[in-house]
Amino acid sequence: MSIQNILLKIQYDGSLFEGFQIQKDKRTVQKELEEAIRKVTGEKNRIIASGRTDSGVHANEMYVNFLTAKDIRADKFHFHLKKYLPADILALSSKKVDKNFHARFSVKTKTYKYVISLEKILHPIYRNYMEQITYKLDFDKLKQGMEILKGEHDFRAFMLSEKNDIINTIRKIDDCYYILDNNILFLYFKAESFLHNQVRIMAGSLIELSRGKISLDDFKFYFDKNNKKKSKSYLKSWWALS
């Protein structure tokens, strides 16, 4: 019996999910995916994801892998899944990879994007896909804040307060930048890995900085070794691009 390691590229709308990872009595992306794969293979396949997204987060290009003994062409596997997946998950492609491939440990970088409308009125159809901010923003401060985030730092101030600080909170931000296009603000963050809710909190803190609620010195102090205060800023809508 030949075992295949299948790499699957997916997209999903996170609006109606309680995040990616399986949770008891909750609708999650992992649960829906594993149930669909089981219907194709007849096996109890456990998927490995390149990352875990939180409730309400959308994925434009995310990778998962799983082992199967089912004799189906690897590059056709995503077609077989389509009829079993809900409308808010799409299997884009599939291929066979080395048996040692591990989606989580093989990831090189992740990109997250926030979409923020600066218009006074936001059409209801966009409520799950972009944040609305009507405050005046200082884009010079926004850029300065993003420059501070770049590189390797202790990001313990940018994770949920109830999370245990025993975990390693050192992370490296490879790049972060913004694009302003027709009153739509896009915030981008790139790194190999992030802490739980780190991107949401960083984005919220940058908005607080650029609207004058905190100073540049306040923002810098989040990284001071003597700082015990966590940022409470938070933005809800965001995309996991890849």
C-alpha positions, 0 to 999 in steps of 0.5 A: 500500500502506497502512502501519499503526502498531499499538499492542498492549497485552500481559500476560505471566508472566515466570517462564519468560522470560530477560527481554523483549529478544531474546537469542541462544538464549534464550526472551524475550518479544520473540522470542515476540511477533515470531514470532506477529506474523510468522505473522499478517502474513507480514512481518518485523515488529520491535516497539518496547517501552515498556520492557524487563523482566528475567528473571522479571519479570511485566507486567500492562499493557505496550505495544509498537508495530510497523508492518505493511502487512497489511490487518487492522483494527487493533482486531482485530489482537490477536484474530488473535495469540492462537492464535500466542502461548504461554500465558504471553503475552496480547494484551489489545487493539490499535489504530492510532496515528500513524505517528510514535508510538514506544512507548519515547519516548512513555512518560510513566511506568512503575509497578513493584510488589513483592509480599512475603509476611511470613508464616512459610510461603509456599505453593509456588504463589506462589514466582514471584510474591512474595518471602518475608521473615520478618524483623521490619521497621521500617515507619517506616524503610521510609517514610523510605527511600522519601522519600529515593528520591523526586525526581531523583538519581544512582542509580549505586549502584543498578545492577548493578556490571558495568554501565558507568558511562559511561551517564547514571545520573540518574533521577527517581522520581516516587513510591514508597510501600508498602501493607501488607495482611494481612501482604502488603507491596506496594512501588510505584515510579513513574518515566519510566525506570529503570536496569538492575535499579534497581528490584530493588536499590532494593527490596532496599536498602529491606528492608535498611534496614527490617530494620536491616542498614544505617542511614538514614545508610548509605542516604543515603550511596548518593547522596553524590557521594563514594560509590563503593560500590554497593548489593548488595541485591537482590529477585528477584520483581516486577511491571511494572504499566504 
